[in-house]
Amino acid sequence: EIQAAIKPGDWNDYVIIAKGGHLQHFINGKQTVDVTDNTAVGAKTGLIGLQLHAGQPMTVQYKDIVIKTDK
């Protein structure tokens, strides 16, 4: 179901919503993650990284990156 939302070889829209410990991830409008982390040890500030995992040779491109705060 989630795999069907991914467009191989095309641009995919990836949205991450993080409010406190509540995290939601969406790919092309399809929710892939909805989790709440209630542990107090997580970082409240820091860096945002874009990561590519090891595996077969691949190319990753990013465009139109937007970071919004609710403050």
C-alpha positions in Angstrom: 0.0 0.0 0.0 2.8 2.5 0.9 5.0 1.2 -1.9 2.2 2.0 -4.3 2.5 5.7 -3.3 6.1 5.9 -4.3 6.9 7.1 -7.9 10.2 5.5 -8.9 12.3 7.7 -11.2 10.1 10.8 -10.5 9.9 13.4 -7.7 8.2 12.2 -4.5 6.7 14.6 -1.9 8.0 13.7 1.6 6.5 15.5 4.6 7.6 15.2 8.2 5.5 16.7 11.0 7.2 16.8 14.4 5.3 18.3 17.3 7.0 17.6 20.6 7.4 13.8 20.6 4.7 13.2 18.0 6.1 12.3 14.6 4.3 11.8 11.4 5.8 11.0 8.0 4.0 11.1 4.6 5.1 10.1 1.1 3.0 11.6 -1.6 0.1 12.2 0.8 0.2 8.6 2.2 1.0 8.4 5.9 3.9 6.0 6.6 4.7 6.8 10.2 2.6 8.0 13.2 4.5 7.5 16.5 4.8 9.3 19.8 8.1 9.2 21.6 7.5 10.1 25.3 11.1 9.6 26.4 12.8 12.6 27.9 16.3 11.8 26.5 15.7 13.0 23.0 17.3 16.1 21.6 15.1 19.2 21.7 17.5 21.2 19.4 20.1 20.3 16.9 20.8 19.7 13.3 18.6 18.4 10.5 20.3 15.8 8.2 19.3 14.3 4.9 20.6 10.8 4.8 21.1 8.1 2.1 21.5 4.5 3.3 24.1 2.1 2.0 23.0 -0.3 -0.7 22.8 -0.5 -4.4 24.2 2.5 -6.4 21.6 5.3 -6.4 21.1 9.0 -6.9 19.2 11.2 -4.5 18.2 14.7 -5.3 16.4 17.2 -3.1 14.4 20.3 -4.1 12.0 22.8 -2.5 13.0 22.0 1.1 10.8 24.0 3.5 11.2 24.1 7.3 8.3 25.6 9.2 7.8 26.3 12.9 4.5 26.8 14.7 5.9 29.6 16.8 
